[in-house]
């Protein structure tokens, strides 16, 4: 008996048009289909899928399950089924393998880049399959999707016009209103705000449609007077409710098909007030073995494999298949599309009613049995560890529950599914109290704290991360575990501006490594100490530490760590202006990274070699290195890496007067931010576009883009960019003669910079104040703030910045009539600009020097006359 597809003519026609339009234009659409539970969302998409197949669409289906919230599992399974159906030899690579090979330690910014790279990898997969045919990709029950799958849906929706793809997400709106998860609520809000998706709402059926469904179930179109009206009134036209009520009337013998009359008075038929009540009433009609099969299936989950069910119910194939086929006939179960060995509950409320009917003790016994079966079949597959752990947790098998859930948390973390990872950690934590083995408990407790800490880092909650890693350190037993935890803590302290603490814990970590004679650990700690020393301007100390780390790495033969130390040393030499030494060490790093195929590291080294080439005045070489780095980022799908290179290339073009080239690169970064949804990239792109307009002296246009960057900075509380943009806006307002506004922004910039304790930011803010005073012709204060700026850069050994400050000081001294001071500063700046090929700036400085020389001649003439 097939229930008729009725009452959806309008919606079906709309979707047909979408199918046709996408096929014609090869430009996709993202759609959310929603409505109350039981309204027919799944049936609607089944009919749409049939229509799409007629139009030669490829169909991909991913079903989200709350008890199996494994990172990206619905997508992975959809790809695997898609490949199998087409007998493709290349299996889809699980996401964990895409992100698993780390070439360098992950900094906070790297986490965002890795997540986007994963999304790009998946979107590239969709792009490839949509080249052959239009694709209808459906995610059912999205309210239970993991955060990774939700993130991918949003990413695809944002870029849907570039794909020959119809992306469909299905969820019940009453779930969202009553018990929706925070992450799903946030996902819907972001999706709708970005306006990348259309929503199709399915309403309950009308009276005539209800009549057709009841007629098919009861076997006749001629129905007793008022029966349909009563069913319609009680069910509100909800298709599932209508279906369950009609089936209950038929199964209880309340309707005689021969006479086409009710066997009892209409008023004697009790129609329960909810669909769950009707389902419960129907379930009572099942025999003992059928009930047992329903119970066992519900413990496995909404979707269950035949082989697993067979091992739990302990029945012969013939007996079990007879029962399953009977339950399919009665529309309790249905076969999974494209999988003859898996079944699912026909409707989610059926599953929920069956499972909730189990006693607590029966649930424990059955969950333990399911856990044992799954462990036997899938213990080697990390994707199933969350499910195995969940069953053991419910069964009270605490040691296995904790071990499998911690493993699941690690797997989720590797895939950046942090909310799921924390959920698994919480489950494991609840099991720890019942573990009898103290060593196992300590081992798992430390892992839980470390995983939780990593998740907090990814979400930018550094205080919570700090607390988690401090707890991990407190319960660490081995010296190496303590040292590794201290190294992680040092990174967090550095990010939060607690530099002294960062130093202290790194020194302690190094001491612990020395105690264990862990040469590799010692070298790692030294490299990190060197980088931290470099960050704070302690360049001599940094050099000493890098040299020692290099020596150890050579002795132990660890080429990867050696390349990191070489790269760090080369970067140090860039900062202190020893360009030739920088080139030597970066070339050493480059050779090793080429040899070991360390692509991300190699791109980073190319980037720094480009900076060296700029400092040496070889702009063509710099451009070549930047393009080499960009090529690698393009291969890796690292769009934020490409955006970084675009910025660096543009920085070369602007001083050379090639503002059109620079603008083109910055606009590409706007496109990247729109593609990835990364607001930081957009924030910086707006700021840099403003810089180009300011360089062209189009100050009002510059302010327009500074305002956009400022708004994002305030919204995400990004203080570094906030202080920088306020500073640039202050100077721009001064260029326009609005000094009240200029000083307001300049002082706010300094206040924010000082709150961060970041010397570079403080120097930048003071530089801006000096420029505003200069433009306001208050030359004494201009000199004061520019000299303070220069001193900070001198202490840090930042020669390029010193030269640029000298440029501004030279102009101030020129205005003050201090000719020799002006010439000295301007010549310093000119020497540097010539080195880097900044043609436009060279022209400006030479013009200023000519003016100064003119003043000098006037003074000399005056002296001669006297």
C-alpha angles and dihedrals in degrees: 000000000000118000109230120250101235140154096032102092095119096046092043091052091050091052092047088057091051091051092051095044093050092048091050098044100029086222115123140226133211117216135182115206115199144155138132120317111280095018092124105264094143092046090049092054091046089058092045090051090054090051091048091051090054087056090051096253119156110235123216120183127191119182118202117214125193094214091050103047092158114160110271092342095139089052095044092050091046090054093045092052090045091053093045093050089055095040091237114174096213111080118209113262111237113244094245090066092051093058100028103087105080115192095183138015110281116250120195093261090049090061092062090046092051092049092051091045089056091050091049091051091054094043088051088056090053090046090054096051093044090058088072099044143344111278132213107202115189128190109192124200092014091174086079097045120126117247092254092057091045090050091051092050089053091046093050091045090053090055099030096120089066093056133072087228141116108209115200128186121187127198138148113251093212089061090057093047095050112025111357117152116251091240092054091047089050091047092053092047093051093044094051094042091054088052093221096128140058121216124221113196118200113210127203117275127269123244095263091052092050088052091056093051094047090047093054093048094047091043101241141072090217105084133176117272115276094000094113092043091054093047091047092050094048096044099038089226093294104156096215092048090047091050094048093048093048092048090049091052090050097044093048091052094243092137127056110209093195094057093026088225137117115259090219132034113280091241089056092062110096113210109195118234096241139037090241091058091053091049091050089051091052093047090060088066092065121101124240097269093045090052091049091053091049091050094049093046091051091054091053090051145256088303119039138180119236093227093054092047091049092055092051101046093043096219134137118261091249095051094044095045091051090054094045092049090050091050090048090052090052089049097243092115134026134189116257111251110260094004118089093184098055131069137183138199108271091232132014094235089059090056092046094050093048095048095045089053091065119101118240093249094049090050091053093049094047095044090053091051092049090048091053093049093048092046090053092049104035112018090118093055112081091201090071098047094091091053094046090048092049092054093048091047092054089045092053094242090141104178095052092040092055095045095049094043092050089050089049090050091053091050092049091048091053087056092046091245091140100164091054090045092054091046090055090047090053090052091049091047091055089054096049095077090065097048113111098195106085094195092054091046093052092046093051093042092057091048091050092053093047094048091047090050092052090050091052090050091054090051091047094244095135096167092057089044090053091051092049095050092045087056090047089054092049093056097039112116104184123068092232092052089051092049093049090049091049090052089054090048091052091058091052092047089051092051091050091050095250093131098162091054089048089055093046096052092045091052089050090048090052090050091052091049090050090050089055091041087234099163094183091051091048091053091048092051091047093051090052092046089051092051091049091048089051090050091056095045097255091133099161091053091046091052092050092051094047090051092052092046090050090051093052093045090053091049095050093039096234102153096179093056089042090056090051091052092047090049091049092049091049090051090050091054090051090056094050093044099247092135099171092052089047090054092049095053096040089052089053090051090047094054094051094045090050090050093049093040091237093166100177092045091047091053089052091051092048088052092054093044087056089056089051091050089052091052089050090051094246098129094167090056090048091053090049093053092047090052090050090053091046091052091056093048088050091053090049093047088238100154094173089054088053089049090054091052091047088056092049093048091049091051087061094048100049099060088045088058092248093130095152091059091047092049091050090055094047091049088053087057090054087054090049091052091050090050096047100031088230106153093190091063090048092048092053093043091056090048092051094046087054089052091056091051091048090050088053088049092242090137101169091052089048091054090052091060094038087057090054092051091045092053092054091046092054093045095053095032093237101167099184094059091036092059092043096050093046088052093051091045090052091056092044092052088049089053087055092048096248097130097165090061091040095056092042091057094040095055092045089052092053093047092054092044092052091049089061096049087222107146094200090055092046091050091050092050092049090047089056092050089051090052093050091051088048093053089046088054093241091135098171093059090040090056091046096055095039091052090049088052092048092051092055091051091045091055089050092046093233101157098177092056092045089055092051092049088049088056090057094041090052090057091048092050089047090055089048091051093244093138101175093048089048093051092047094052096041093049090051089053093044092053091055095044091052089051092056097037096242093165098176092050092045089056092050094049093046089052090051091047090052089054090050091048088050090054090048091054091049090052091049091050090050091051091050092051091051 
